[in-house]
Amino acid sequence: MSSQEEILSDGRFSCVARDPRFWEMPEKERKVKIDKRFRAMFHDKKFKLRYTVDKRGRPVNFSSTENLRKFYALSESDSDLSESEEHAEKRKKQKKNKKAKGKAETDS
């Protein structure tokens, strides 16, 4: 097979290297950025579908959440906020559990 350099040096295909229509999309721009309003779609059961066969009828073990993670990303500022919010929610739950345990011990 011919190498990539030989193909690009060929006069018939020289325009391909300069034409932006044929450039590969940058990694940062591949995923669509979404804000915090839509972050629930990554973990909500309403958005999760379990596939047993693909479009050609072959058996697969696949879910729609993998596609969501493949094509969508939280915007940078929102992903930082969501991580900090998740930590805050975990702390609140831990405090509630400690209070509930304390009340249960005092009641018994």
C-alpha positions as CSV (number, residue, x, y, z in Angstrom):
1,M,0.0,0.0,0.0
2,S,1.1,3.6,-0.6
3,S,2.0,5.7,2.4
4,Q,0.1,8.8,3.3
5,E,3.0,11.0,2.2
6,E,2.9,9.5,-1.3
7,I,-0.8,10.1,-1.6
8,L,-0.5,13.7,-0.5
9,S,2.4,14.4,-2.8
10,D,0.4,13.1,-5.8
11,G,-0.9,16.1,-7.8
12,R,-4.4,14.6,-8.1
13,F,-4.9,14.6,-4.3
14,S,-2.8,17.7,-3.3
15,C,-5.9,19.8,-2.7
16,V,-7.1,17.3,0.0
17,A,-4.4,18.3,2.4
18,R,-5.2,22.0,2.2
19,D,-9.0,21.7,2.1
20,P,-10.6,22.2,5.6
21,R,-13.5,19.9,4.6
22,F,-11.2,16.9,4.8
23,W,-9.4,17.9,8.1
24,E,-10.1,15.7,11.1
25,M,-12.2,17.3,13.7
26,P,-10.3,18.3,16.9
27,E,-10.8,16.2,20.0
28,K,-12.2,19.2,22.0
29,E,-14.9,20.0,19.4
30,R,-16.2,16.4,18.8
31,K,-18.5,16.4,21.8
32,V,-21.4,18.8,22.1
33,K,-21.2,20.8,25.3
34,I,-24.3,20.9,27.4
35,D,-24.9,22.9,30.6
36,K,-26.0,21.8,34.0
37,R,-29.7,21.8,33.2
38,F,-29.3,18.7,31.1
39,R,-26.8,16.8,33.3
40,A,-29.6,14.5,34.6
41,M,-29.7,12.7,31.3
42,F,-26.5,10.9,32.1
43,H,-27.9,9.2,35.2
44,D,-31.7,9.4,34.8
45,K,-33.6,6.1,34.1
46,K,-35.8,7.8,31.6
47,F,-32.8,8.3,29.2
48,K,-31.4,4.8,29.6
49,L,-32.4,2.2,27.1
50,R,-31.0,-1.3,27.1
51,Y,-30.3,-2.7,23.6
52,T,-30.3,-6.5,23.0
53,V,-29.8,-6.4,19.2
54,D,-28.1,-3.9,16.9
55,K,-29.7,-2.4,13.8
56,R,-28.7,-5.5,11.8
57,G,-30.1,-8.0,14.3
58,R,-26.9,-9.1,15.9
59,P,-27.0,-9.6,19.6
60,V,-25.3,-6.9,21.7
61,N,-25.0,-5.8,25.3
62,F,-25.3,-2.0,24.9
63,S,-27.1,0.9,26.5
64,S,-28.0,4.4,25.3
65,T,-26.1,6.1,28.1
66,E,-22.8,5.0,26.4
67,N,-23.9,6.9,23.4
68,L,-24.8,10.0,25.5
69,R,-21.3,9.9,27.1
70,K,-19.8,9.5,23.6
71,F,-21.5,12.5,22.0
72,Y,-22.2,14.9,24.8
73,A,-20.0,16.5,27.5
74,L,-20.8,18.9,30.3
75,S,-19.3,22.3,29.8
76,E,-16.1,22.9,31.7
77,S,-17.6,25.3,34.3
78,D,-20.7,23.2,34.8
79,S,-18.7,19.9,35.2
80,D,-16.7,21.6,38.0
81,L,-19.9,22.8,39.6
82,S,-21.6,19.5,39.3
83,E,-18.7,17.7,41.0
84,S,-18.7,20.1,43.9
85,E,-22.5,19.9,44.1
86,E,-22.2,16.1,44.2
87,H,-19.7,16.3,47.1
88,A,-22.0,18.7,48.9
89,E,-25.0,16.4,48.5
90,K,-23.0,13.4,49.8
91,R,-22.0,15.4,52.8
92,K,-25.6,16.4,53.5
93,K,-26.7,12.7,53.2
94,Q,-24.0,11.6,55.5
95,K,-25.1,14.3,58.1
96,K,-28.7,13.2,57.8
97,N,-27.7,9.5,58.3
98,K,-25.7,10.4,61.4
99,K,-28.6,12.4,62.8
100,A,-31.1,9.5,62.0
101,K,-28.7,7.0,63.7
102,G,-28.4,9.3,66.7
103,K,-32.1,9.6,67.1
104,A,-32.6,5.9,66.7
105,E,-30.1,5.2,69.4
106,T,-31.7,7.7,71.8
107,D,-35.2,6.3,71.1
108,S,-34.1,2.8,72.0
